[in-house]
Amino acid sequence: MVEIRSETIWRRGIRKATNLILTALEKHNAEIVAVKPSRIDLCMDLYIPSYEWDVDLFKNLVSRSRSVNHYFKNNQLTGVHIGKGKLSCRMYDKDLEIRTISKKLWMYEVWGLPEVPANKKVIRIEFQLLREVIKELGIETLYETLRVFDNIWGYCTQQWLKFESNPGKHHTQRKTLPWWKTVQSSFQGVIESTPAIRAKAIRTDQKQLASQILGLTTSYAATKPTIGNDPFPTGFTKEDLVKIFQEVLDIANKTDRELGNAVNKKRVRYYHGKQKYLDANQKRLEKELPADELTFVVQQNLEWEAPDDAS
């Protein structure tokens, strides 16, 4: 894994920095098979009056994440962290962070400012996406990523996080606040970007599921004090594991009807999840967004029949 730090990205750009790395690898006889992003950080800096940077700003926050944490220093708001895990957003006083922590003074060159005036703030709005959510947006390689930065930003600022009037009301009664419209439309100079489409793939790897079942069964077998009449058996057969699994079924004490219902519920869930993923891929292709084209083509050629309960 190669990590490209922020100053290199700002000075060289993603394409030049990446090409430099790949060229160096190729000179050492490496064969480049695929280049995949494990993490994406997208940001913009908002230049606002100091009085606007206040906790009241976040009363109009509307997000798909319920995790919102505020940070203060000397009773002054320094930043807010929204979300956690695979997708999150940080909004913080970038000028204060530079002066007290990072010392990245070269950012003032990027802003074209010798310093930030006392009556102004530069607020960094930064989204971080990890590999799992990158794949859920239909993005597999770095080259796909480079052409859809504005679409990723569109998803983050138009669907995942917004600042709107009348929070808590029905979405038809809410309107995006003007300053957030600036955030939505100011990334890479794209006025109205098409949001990337997020969909979670349904895992159907039977080999992986079989390994998990086997692992749990052998773990249960290890807790048994004896196997047959032998307290420390040296040999353990498939037949022994079948007996162990039968014992597990007996302990669960489920009827055939209950087991059948459990399977059918998961079958229905699997069908709907698969269909939802296919629909998302169809929309991606129509909007020329990155899509899982192989899965789309294969599944389109299959004759899917919904289980009776799926209707």
N, C-alpha and C positions, 0 to 999 in steps of 0.2 A: 504494500500500500504506500502511495505517495501522498503527502499532505502539502498543499500549496498554501502558504501563509498569506495574510491579508495584504501586506505591502507589495508583494510580487503580483498579486491579482490586480491591485489598483494601478500599478505602474506598467505592467506588461499586458494585462488582460488574460482571460482564460485560455484563449486559443493559442497565443504565443507561448504562454507558460507551459501548456500541455505539450505543444509541439517540441519545445526544447527538451522536455523530459523524455518523450518518445524517441526523439533523435538520438539522445544519449544512450538509451537502452538498445536501440538498433545497432549503434556503433560497437556495442559489446555483444553483438550476435544474438540479441534477443529477438524472438519472433512475436510480434504483437498480434494476439488473437482477438482480444476484446478489451475495451477500456470502459469500466463501469464506475459510476459515481456511488460512493457509500454515504455521502453526506453533502447536502447543498445548503448554502447560506446565502440568502438574497436580502438585500437591504436598500434603504434609501434614507437620506437625511433631510429632516424637515426644519426649516428656519422660521421660528415663531417668536412672538413677544413673550417675555418671561412670565407674565401674569397668567398666560393660558396653560402653562405647565403646572397642573394641580390635580389633586385626587378627584375633583369634581368632573374632570375630563372623562373619567372612566365610568361615570354613571350611565353613559349611553353606549357602553360596550355590549355587543351582541356576538357571542362566539359559540362554536360547537364544543368548546372545552369549558368545563366548569372550574378549572384550576386557574385562579388569578391571585398573584402574590405581589404586594407593593413593598418597595424598599425605601428606607428613609435614612438620612444622615443629618443630625442636628435639627430634627423635625422638618427637614426639607426633602421633598420627594426626589429620589435619584433615579428610580426605574420601576418598571412593572414587568413581571414575567407571566405570560398567558400560556396555558397548556403545559404538557410534560411528555416525556417519552419521544415518540417518533415524529411528532410535529409540535412546534412551539413558536412563540413570538416573544421577543424582548423589545421593550420601548424604554429608552434611557437617555439621560443627559450625556451626550457623547463628548462635549467639551469638558465637562467635569471629569469624566472617565479618563480622558487623555491627560489632563493636568495632574490627576491624583494617582492614577494606576498605570496605564499602558505607556504613557510618554510618546505616543505616536504623533509627534509634532508635524510630520509630513502631511497629515490630513488637512492642515490649514491651507496647504498649497492646493489640495484637491478642491476645497471649498472656495478658494480665491479670497481668503480672509487673513489678515495679519493676526487677528484675534477676534473672539466673539464678544460683541459689546455687552455691557452689564444688563441692559434692558432686553437682551435677546437670548434665545436658547437654540441650540442645534440638537434636535431629538432624533436619535437613530432608531429606525423601525426595522427590525431584523427578524426574518423567519428562518428557522432551522428545520430541515427535512432529513430524516434518516432513511436508510436504504429501504425499509419496509414500505413507507408511504411513497417513496419515489416509484417503486414498482406498482403500487396501487394507482398511481397516476398514469400508468401505461408506459413508463420510461425505463428502458433497459440499459442503454449505452450512453456514454458521455456525448457522443455526436448527436443523439436525439435530444439530449438535455440542452445543448448549445442553441438549438433552433427554437426552443419553446420556453425560454426563461420568462417571457412576458405572459405566457399561458399559465405557468406555475404561479407567477405573481398574481394573476387574475383569480386563480382558485383561492389563494391565501387571503386576498383582500376583498373579494366579492362574495365568497361563500363560507370560508372557514372563520373569518373575523371581519366584523364591520362595526362602525360607530353610527348609530341611527337615532332619530328622534323617536319619542314614545316607546322606549324599551319596555318589553313585557306585553305590548299590544300585538294584535295580529299583524302579520308581515305587510298586509295591504294598508295598514294605518301608519307604517313607519317609512321614513325617508332617510336616505344616506346623508350624513352631515357634510357640508361643503368642504371642510378641511380633510375629511377622509376621502372624498372624491379626488382631491389633489393627490393623495397617497395612491389611490387606485390607478390614476392616469399618468403618473409621473415616472414610472419605472421604464428606463430605456427609451423614453420619449414616445411610448405607445399610448394613445389616447384611450381607446376602448379595446382592451385585450380580451380575447375569448378565453374563459377559464378552462384549465385542464379538467378532465373528467376523471373522478376517482372511483374505483371499484375494486373490491377485494376478491381475489381469485379463490375459488373453492378447492381445498386440497382433496385430491382423490388418489393419492399415492397408496395403493393397496400394500405394496411392499413395506412402506414406512409404518402403516397401521399394523401390519402383521408383526413387525419387529417390536412395536409398543406392546401389543397383546402378549407376545412371547416374554418380553422383559418383565411385565407385571406377573405373569404366571410363574416364571422361575423365581421371582422375588417372594411370592406367596409360598412356593414349595420350600424355599430356604428357611422359612419360619417353622416348618413342621419338625417336631422333635424326632420323629421316626418316619421312615418310609417302609411300609410293610412291617416286618419283624426286625429290620436292620436299623439301629439307631444312627449309624454313620455309613450310609450307602456309598460305595465307590462307583457304582454304575447307575446311570439314570436314563431311562428309555423314553421314547415318545409315548408309549402306553402309560407310563407313570404320569406324564404331564396331562394326558387326556383325563386320567382319574382325578388329578388335582383340579382341572378345570371343571369337571363334573361336580366336585365338592364345592367349588366357588358358586356354581349355579344353585346348588342346594342351599347354601348359606344365604344367597340373595333372596331365595324363596319367592321367585316370580313364576306366575302361571304362563303357559304357552301363549295365552291371549295377551297378557301384559307385555311379554317379550316381543310378540308380533306387532303390537301397537307402538312400542318404542322404536322398532326398526322402521315402520311406516312413517312415523313422524320425522325421523331423520332423513328418510328418502324424499319426503315432500320438501323439507328444508334444503336438501341438496339440490333438488330440481329447480326450486325458485332462485337459489343463490347462483346456480349455473346460468339460468336464463337472464338474471339481472346482469351478470358479468358479460354475457354475449350482447345484451342490449347496449351496455356501456361501450363495448368495443365497436359496435355499429356506429354509434354517435361519434366516437373518436375518428373513425375512418371518414365519415361524412364531413367533419370539420378539419380534416387533414392534421389531426393530432396523433402523437405516437400511440400505437395500438398493438395489442397482442394478435398480430395478423394470422400467425400459424394456428393458434387456438381458435380464432374466429372461423377460418376456412375449414378446419377439421370438424368443428362442432356443427357448422352449417350443413355439412354433408352427412351428418348422422340423423337418423330418424328418431327424434325425441318424442316420447309419449309420457305425458304427465301422469303420475299415479292418480288413482281415483279421488284421493283426498286433496289433490293439489288444486282443484277448481275452487 
